C-alpha cells in the first residue's frame, strides 16, 4: 500500500519518511489518534515503504527487480517479512486446548484489508463471525510472533510487525511482548496501532515512540470524497464537516442503508407522533426501539441528542454552526422551530437520562415509552 492511498496526514507521512531516509527509525512506534483518522492506513503504508514499496517513485531498495517483487507481494499483503497480530476469537471446531492466534484468521484479515485499510473493530468481528464473542490477543500470539521474528529477513532488509489494538492483549501476552520490545530481533520494527493507549502497560508504552495523529482535516476529507466517491464538491464539503475528521463516519453518511438513516427515521417518527400526541403509536415506537440491542439504543439516543442540538442551532440561520446531512436539513427546515430556548435543555436532559438508564440495564420499553410521553409535554413549550 502506498502513502498516496492515505487520506491526508501529510505531516505524519513526511515525519515517517524522514525517519526511514535518515535510518533513525525507533524499534517500536505507537500510532494513536481518533477513530477513522487512518492509523492502520499509515501503518500499512509505512510498513510497505520499509519493505520496498515506492513512494513518489523512490524505494529503499535499489534493484528494480527486487522492488517489483516486493510490491507484488505487498499488494497481496503476503510479504514474508510483514507480520500481523490482531484480536481474535477461538475458531469454530478448534480443540479445547487450542490457543487462538492471528494466523487462524489471516485469510479474513487480508480480505478485509484489501477492501479498505479504514475499518472498525465491529467490522473485524463481523468478518470473523464473532457474534457476541470477545476478541483478544492471547499468549499464543506472542509465542508465534517471537518464533517468526527470530528468523532472518527473507529479503535481507527490515522485518515489520504490525500489532492492531495491542490494548486487547491479555496480561500474559503483554508481558511476553514486553520482552520482545526490550530485546528486539535484528532489523525488526514494531508498529502498534492503538485506539485506547491508556489501557496498555506503562512498561510497553515507555518502550515505544508515540506518534499522535490528528483527525483528517475537512479539505483533505472533501477532496477524497470527490475523488473516491464522485461527489459534487458542495456535497463533499457538507459531509466532511459532519464527519469531523472520521473517514468511516463520512462513508456512513453516504450509505442509504446506514444506521444513521434508520436513526433519522426514528427521530422523525418520535417527534411527529409526540407533536400529534398519538400515545398509541408512541407506545409502538418504544416497543420497536426496545428490540434494538442496548448499545444500538444508546447510539440512537446520542443521535437524537445531536439532532436536538443541530435543530436548535439551525434557528440562528448560520450554516457554519450546523453539521447536518442534506436529508437531516430538509427535515429541520420545518421542525427546527419546535426546538427553542424553553425546551432545548429539558429535552437534552431527558435524552441524556434515558441514555444513562439504558446503560444501567433499565427496562428499555419503560425507558423509551416514558421518554416519548415526556416529549409530548416538552415539544409544546414556547
Secondary structure, 3 states (H helix, E strand, C coil): CCHHHCCCCHHHHHHHHHHHHCCCCCCEEEEEECCCCCHHHHHHHHHHHHCCCCECCECCCCCHHHHHHHHHHHHCCCCCCEEEECCECCCCCCCCCCCCCHHHHHHHHHHHHHHCCCCCHHHHHHHHCCCCCCCEECHHHHHHHHHHHHCCCCCCCCEEEEEECHHHECHHHHHHHHHHHHCCCCCEEEEEECCCHHHCCHHHHHHCEEEEECCCCHHHHHHHHHHHHCCCHHHHHHHHHHHCCCHHHHHHHHCCCCHHHHHHHHHHHHHHHHHHCCHHHHHHHHHHHHCCCHHHHHHHHHHHHHHHHHHHHHCCCCHHHCCCCHHHHHHHHHHHHHCCCCCHHHHHHHHHHHHHHHHCCCCHHHHHHHHHHHHHHHHCCC
